[in-house]
Amino acid sequence: MIFPINTITKRPWVVLSMGIVLAFWGLLVWIIFPRVAAVYPLYRDVDALASERAALAGWEDEMARLGRERASLEAAMSQERVYLPRLDEEAAVIRAIEQVADSAGVNLTRWQPGTPRRLEAHTERSFGLDGVGPFHAVGALISRLERSPGRLRVPAGSIQTAPAGAVEVRLDLVAVFADASQAMP
């Protein structure tokens, strides 16, 4: 666009406004646009950090809730004081019963563990036991099991005659498992 010279001299505001527009465009192109381009990734990073912080705030709330739930479960478990036997404890009881039967001269024919029963201060596990042996050997087995140190009880049993002068015995045993800090019944 070409302006005649008299327009410029008669209307200086046109020249002034054109100068201001050109200065504004120069300011935008050489100063502001590069700085905006440099600052824009920072704003994007701030938005990403804000979203991560919101996600972490939810995670922290969930961790706090889980911590409270764990504490309440630990409190409930400590009040219950239920003791579950370890496998090595059960294996020791089974070995002891087998050793007593062998030393008494009774041949074990059936061994059936029952389900554990949790009581207030201990856990009881029942066992079904069948064996065959001489009458006095079966009596010795029952006597030795009853005299075992605090872990075994024989609440029920039956004896039947078997061929060749032997007797069949069917016993219900109860093994008691308790934590060392708890009293045995």
Buried (B, 14 or more C-beta within 10 A) or exposed (E): EEEEEEEEEEEEEEEEEEEEEEEEEEEEEEEEEEEEEEEEEEEEEEEEEEEEEEEEEEEEEEEEEEEEEEEEEEEEEEEEBBBEBEEEBBEBBBEBBEEBBEEBBBEBEEBEBBEBEEBEBBBBBBBEBBBBBBBEBBBBBBEBBEEBEEBBBBEEBEBEEBEEEBBBBBBBBBBBBBBEEBEEE
